[in-house]
Amino acid sequence: MIAVPPGVVRRFENVSDQTAHLLVWINGDSEESFNDIDHPQVEADRLAAEFGDDMLDKLRNIGVTFEAGVADGRDAAE
């Protein structure tokens, strides 16, 4: 179990050839506490390559963002 502060870019990767599951709890004192989930641009690139730009547009339209690490120049894939 780990705890990650809000606003910290984090990445999890299954390094085995087995199916893995990640169980995540997101908690906070207000609704705004739940709105800091973001994805790095490399994930947008991966999704677009696998499923097409249409799917990426649909995700963005429901509020999924791909800007994790952009503000501070970091990218979770590095």
N, C-alpha and C positions, 0 to 999 in steps of 0.2 A: 504494500500500500504506500502511496506517495501523496503528498499534498503540494499543490502548485498554486502560488499566489496569482490573483487576477492580473491580466495583462502580460503574463510571461508566455513566450512562444515555447511550445513543447511539441514533441513528436514521438510517436510510438511506432515501432516497426517489428513485425513478426519475422525473426531471422531463421525460423525453422521451415521445414517443408510440410509441416502439419497445420491444419486449420487452427486458428487461435481466436479467442474472444477477449474483448476488452470491456470491462465493466466500469462505468464512470458515474460518479456522483457529483452533481454540481449543486452547491448550496450557497446561500447568501441571505442577507437581511431584507432585500427588496427585489422587485422584478428586474431592475437594472443589473443586479448582480449576476443574472443569468444570460445577459446579452453580450458577454465578452468572448463568445466562441467565434473563432475565425480560422481560416485555413490559409496556408501559404500558396503563392502563385504556382509553385511546382505541382500542387494538387490540382489546380484548375487545368494546367497543361495536361496532366495525366488523364483527367476525366474527359477533356475535350478529345484527346487522342483515342480513348477507348469508346466513348459514347457519342462524340460529335458536339459541335458548338451549340446545337439546339438544346441539348440537355444542360449544358453549362448556363445558357440563357434562362432556362426554366428554374434552375437552382438559384440564380441571382434574383429572379423575379419573386421568389418566396423568402428572400432575405439572406441567403447564404453568401458569405463574403470570402474573398481570397486575398486578403491584405495582411495576414499575420507576418510580423517582422518587417513590414515596409517602413513604418515610422522611424525605426531605429537602424534601418539598413541591414538587418539580419534576415535570414531566411531559414526556416526550420529544417530545410533539407541539407544545409551546410554542416 
